[in-house]
Amino acid sequence: MPVNPDINYTAVLPEICLTATGLVVMMYDAFARESRRWAGLIVLGGLGLAAYGVWRWVGLSPGSSFNGMLVTDPLRTAFAFVLLLVAALSALLAMPTFGHQSKSGGEYFALLTFATVGMLLIAGAGDLAMLFLGIEILSIASYAMAGFRRSDLRSNEAAVKYFILGSFSTGFLVYGMALVYGATRTTNLKTIQIVVQNGNLTSESLLLTGAALMLVGLCFKAAAAPFHLWAPDVYQGAPTPVTAFMAAGPKAAAFVALLRVFAEMFPAEAGALHQTWTLILATVAVLSMVIGNVVAIVQDDIKRMLAYSSIAHAGYALLGVIVGDWKATLFYLAGYAVITLGAFAVVAYVAREDDRQTLILDYAGLGFQAPGAAVALAVFLLALGGFR
């Protein structure tokens, strides 16, 4: 019996625009002879088209397409705007660094575009299979971006560590999805929610085990403790524009995945199951806040310090996931993304093209050498510290 594919091009218009943009940037990079200064502008244009595609979702009734694989609702729409903003700011931040390279500058912008496609798919995932697809697209692009400076040993080390640990976390994620499927006999998030509410599980312990394994994979992407060990080394070794993107974009995508999965799999109506995962997430949030803030104090490299700040902020953002308030989580992540990208913009300015000056001692006298940058950095760091 034929199955209706339920195709809805409006639901994937932003992803189509960005995929086409990435291909255009790759062709431009292949044939450009000198600098790649237009690559960043092409990406900004593609992001603008994608934002128009997202704008077309505003006012539409929540619904699903592609047989429930993608959902279009206010959560997806709002997070899509934030993710596109992060991508646009990351492209602007990278243009002075990669936009004038004669050999590989365009590759970075293509990878950034494809990573954004992955983030948008995560935001709209209505099925565990679509969630995994979005995470893999984002992760593979991020691995390549972390090792973008092939002649820099620090960048190579960051890429290898990120790839190896990321592969392990993906294994946990996929195995967890398999166990959840075994417990519910479905991968559709809405159907899983119905099965959990009705108590039609093949095994409750199997569901909790699968959810725990999925939590490991998603907390790794969010750099939440105790799954944060990759973040300081990768943030320090990756080029600063890449670090800025990783601290804002993939982190926001990980949190929308947590909202999609755990808020739908274990709603308040689930009773004991809801209390169990809430307690686990609360423990992760507390560990992230404590470890992130305490260990940041002793760092002598500003990128490592901001990495531990990112870990602490993951704990704060988890509070919104715990109470199931996606609007609060969105508001927090939007503000955090802008602030952390601003902080890394100053770091990129001080560190220069090859990240030669990233020690905190290198910032001595910055107020006399570049008063504007010093004031901007002070404002961003105070904002990260909670001074509003």
N, C-alpha and C positions, 0 to 999 in steps of 0.2 A: 504494500500500500504506500503510495507516494506521500512524502512529508512536506508540508508547507514550510519553506525556509524562512518565512516572515522577514523578508529583507526590508530594511528601512535606511535609506541612504542619508536622510537627515540626521539620524542618530550617530552616524560615523563620519559626518562631513568634516569635522575638525581633524580627525585622524587621516582622512583622505588628503586634505590640504597639506598637512605636515609631511606625510609620506612623499607626496609629489615634490614638496619643497626640498626634502632631503635628497631626493634623486637629482633635482636640478643643481643643488650645491655640489654633489659628487661630480656631475658632468662639468660644471664650471671649474672645479678644482683640477679636473683631469686636463683641461685645455688651456687654463690660464697660464701665462708664461712668467709673469712677475709676481707681484703681491696679490694676496687674496682679500683685498679690502672690501670687495663687493659681496663676499660670502656672508658676512654678518648682516648686511643690509637685506640680502635675499631672505635670510632666516627671519628677520624682523617682519618682512612683508608676509611671509608664510604664517607667522604667528598672528599677524593681524587678520588674515583670512580665516584662520582657525578660530579666533575670537568672534568673528562674525558668525561662524557656524555654531558656536556655543550660544551666542545671543539669540539665535533662532529657536533655541530650546526654551527661552524664558516665556512663561505663560502657558506652556503646554502641560497637559495633564500628565501626571506620572504614569509611565508605562514601560513595557519591555519590548525588545525586538530580537530577531535572530534566535527565536525559540527560547527566550529567556536568558540568553547569554549576556546581553547588554540591557541595562536599565537606564532610563532617562528620567531623572527626578531632580528636585531642588538641591539635594546633596551633591549629585554629580555636576550640576550646572555651576554651583558656587565654587566647588573645589577646582573645576576646570578653569575658571577665571583666575584663581590664585596660582595654579600650576603654570598657566600661560604667562602670567606676570613674572613668575620666577624665571621661566625660560628666557623671556625678553630681557630682564635685568642681567641674567647670566651672559647672554649674547653681547650686550653692551659692555659688560665688564671685560669680556674676553677679546673684544675687537682691538684694543691697543696692544695686546700681547700676541694674539694669533692672526690678527687681520692683515699684518704686513709680512708674514712669513712667505717666502718664495716657493716652499716645497710642500708643506703639510698643513698650512693654516686652514684650508677649506675642510679638511677631514674632521677637525674638531667641531665645526659648526654642523656638519652632517650628523655626527654622533650625538650632538646636543639635540638636534631635531628628532632623531629616532628615539632618544631617551624620553623626550616629551610625549611622543606617541604612546610609549609604554605607560607613562604616568596617567595619561588620559584614559587608557583602557582599564587601568586599575580603578580609577574613580567611578567608572561605569559598570564594573563587573557585577553581573548578576548570577554568576556561576563560578565554581571553584576552578574550572578549566580556563575560563577567561581571565580570572585573577592570576593564575599561574603564567599565562601567556604574557600579560602585561608586565609582571615582575621580571620575567626572563628578558623581554625586550629592553627594559630599563637596566637590568643588571649587566647584560652583555655590553651595552653601550658604555656603562659606567666603568667597567673593568678596563676597556680600551682607553677611556678618557683619563683614568688614573695613571696609566703608563704612557701618556701621550708624548712626553719627552723621552724618546728612546735612548738618547745619549746620556741621560741623567740617571745615575745609579739609584738615587733616592726615589725617583719616579718609577723605575723598574721594580724596586722592592715593594713600593706601595701597591702596584698593580698585582704582583704575585701574591702578596698577603691577602689582598682584597678578593682575588679570584679563588684562592684555595679555601679561605674561610667562607666566602660567599657560596661556593659549591657545596660545602658541608651544610650550610643553612638551607640551601635549596633542597637538599636531600631530606632534611627534617620536615620541610614544608610539604613536599610531595608525599612523603610517607604518611604524614598527618592527614592530608587530604584523602589518601587511600583508606585510612582507618575510619574517617568520618563517613566516607561513602559506604564502607562496610556496615557502619552502625545505622545509617539512614536510608541506604539504597538509592541515593540521589546525590548529585553534585550541585543542584540548583539551590541557591541560598534561601529563597522564599519557601521552597518546598521543604528544606531542612528545618526551617523555623516552624512550619506546620507540624512536621513529624515530631519535633521536640516538644511542642506544646501539647500535642495529643498523647505523648508517651508511647508512640509506636516504634520504639527503638529495638533493634535486634540485640543491642548490648549497651547499657549506659556507660560502663567502664571503657568500652571501646571508643565511644564518642569522646569521653574526657581525655583519654590517652591521645587520640588524634588531634583534639583541640590544643592539648599541651604542646605537641610537636609543631603544630602550625604556629602557635604563639612564639616558639623559639625562632622559627624562620622569620616571622614578621618583626619581632623585637630586634633581631639582627639588622634588618633593613632600617629600623628606626634608631639604631645605636642606643638602645636602652639597656641598662645594666640588668643582669650580669653578662649580657651578650654584646658588650661594647668594646671588647679588647682590640678589635681591628681599627677602630676609629682614630685614635691618636696617631698611630704610625701612618695610616693612609692619608689622613688630613695633612700631616706634616710633609710627606713625600710627594704627594700629587701637586701639579701646578696650582697656584693659588686660585685662578679662575675656576678650575675644576673643583677644588675644595669648596669654594663658595657655592657652587651649584649643588654639590653633594650634601652640604649642610642644610640646604633649604628645600630643594625639589624632591629627591628620593625620600627624605624624611616626611614631608607632607604626604607623599603617595603612600608611605607605609602606614600612616595614621588613618587615611581614608580606607585602606584595606582592613585595618583593625576594626574600624567602625562598621564596615560592610559585613565582616565575618562574625565578630563576636556579639555585636549589638543585634544582629539578625539571628544568629544561631542560638543565643542564650538570652532571650528577652526576659523582662521581669516576670512574665507569666510562667517562666520555666521553673520557678521556685528554687529548689536546692541547687540545680545546675547553674542558675544565674548567680547565686551566692558564692559558689565554688570558684567560677572564673573571675568574679569581682575581687575576691580575696587574693587570688594569684596576681591579677593586674595591679592591685594596690601594693603588694609586696614589691613588684618590679618597679613601680613608680617611686616608692620610698628609697629603694636601693639606688635608682638613677639619680635622684636628687642629692642624696648624701655623697655617693661616690663622685659624681660629677663636680660638685662644689668643693669638696675637700681636696681632691687630687689636683684640681685646677690651681690651687694656691701655690703649689711647689714647682710648677712648670717654668722653664726658662725660655721656651719657644712660644711665640704668640699663637702660632697655628695649632700647637698642641693644647694650649690654654683654651682656645676657642673650641677645640674638639671636645674637651671636657665640659665646657659650657653647653655645647650641643647635647651632651648626654644628660646634663641636669635638666635642660629644657624639655627633653623627651619625657622626663618624669612629670613635669608640670602639665604637659599636653595630655598625658595619659589620664589625668583626672577627668578631663572631658569625656574620654572614651569610657571610663568606669561608670559615670552617671548616664551615659548614653546621649549626651547633648552634643550633637555634631556641630551646631551653630557656634557654641562656645569654643570647641576645638578648632573650628575653621578660623574664628576671629583671632585666637591665640597664634595659630600657625601663620596666618597672613602677616600679622605684626612681626612675629619672629623672623619670617623670611626676609622681609624688607630690611630689618635691623641688621641681621647677620650678613646679608649681602653688602650692606653699606660698610660694615666693619671690615669685611674681606676686601672691599674695594680700596680702602685705605692701606691695608696690608699689602695688596698688590702694588700700590703706588710706592710704598717705602721699600718693598723687597726688590723692585726692579724686575727686569724680564726673566732672569734665571733664578729668582727667589734667593738671592744671595744674602739678604738681610732680613731674617725672620726671628732673630733672637730679641728678647725684650730689651736687652741692653742697647740694641741698635736704635731704639726709639728715644734714647736720651738726647735732649736738645731739639726734639722735633718741633716744639713750640716756637723756637727761634728760626729754624730752617724752613718750615712750612706751616705757618700758623693755621691756615685753613684746614689742612689735613689733621693737625693735632686737635683742633676744636671738634671736627667731625668725628674723629675716633673716640674722643672723650664722650660725646653725646651718645654714640652707638653703644659703647661699653656700659655707660650708665643705664641706658635703656635695657640692655641685656641683664643688668643687675636688678632690674625692677623699679628703677627710679623714673617715674612718669611725671 
